[in-house]
Amino acid sequence: MRQFSETKMDINKVKQFLPHREPFLFVDEITEVVPGESATGERKLREDEFFFKGHFPEIPVFPGVLMVEAIAQTSAFMIVTLPGNEKLFGVFVGIENFKFKGIVQPGDTVIMKAKLLSFRHNVAKSEGKAFVNGKLVAEGTVFAFFHESKEALKGGKKE
């Protein structure tokens, strides 16, 4: 069983808790977490990121939907670090009231902050915000459903 005992976690530690992998892991490190309450993550955007090649070639911009995903991954981290939740497998099920307030480009470090609003019937509702250089660039609410395990999500099939 994975135990949570650290405040700052690099990408290798993050991978012990989140099932995402490159190129769809959008959290480089967790800088702060209070299991079941809040989490703060970071993503340093490199010029060679796959999404910048087409969004947009001459004016690369971090896609808003990927910023939402980064916030959702940060949010999931605070759920799976709660004792007893280590095997839960979360899937993104919704967003509400998302607003994008700034452009995010290569070289920027995005700070994602998530705060748990509720966790009922295995559905987590979290408030999420993203910042670059202290400026709010996105905010909204994300929802995730947490299955009892990866195997439960696959209908009990073993790999």
MOKA-V266725 format. One line per field, one symbol per residue. phi: phi as a letter, one per 20 degrees, with the letter a starting at -180 (. if undefined). psi: psi as a letter, one per 40 degrees, with the letter a starting at -180 (. if undefined). burial: b if it has 16 or more other ideal C-beta (glycine too) atoms within 10 Angstrom, else e. Layout:
phi: ???
psi: ???
burial: ???
//
This chain:
phi: .fdebdedcfgffgffddefcgededcebdeabdgmcbbcccceeefeggfffcccgecfcffgffffffffffffgfefefgndgefcecfcrcblecdcaedcgnfdeddcccfeabclmdedceccccclmefdabrddccddffaffffemnfef
psi: hhhheidhhaddddeedieiiiefhfhdihehhhhediihiihhhideiddddegideghhhhddddddddddddddddeehheedeihihheiihfhhheihhiieihhhhhhhhdighfehhhihiihihfehheiiahiiihhididdddefehi.
burial: eeebeeeebeeeebeebbeeeeeebbbbbbeebebeebbbbbbebeeebeebeebeeeebebebebbbbbbbbbbbbbbbbbeebeebbbeeeebeebebeeebeeebebbbbbebeebeeeebbbbbbbbbeeeebbbbbbbbbbeeeeeebeeeeee
//
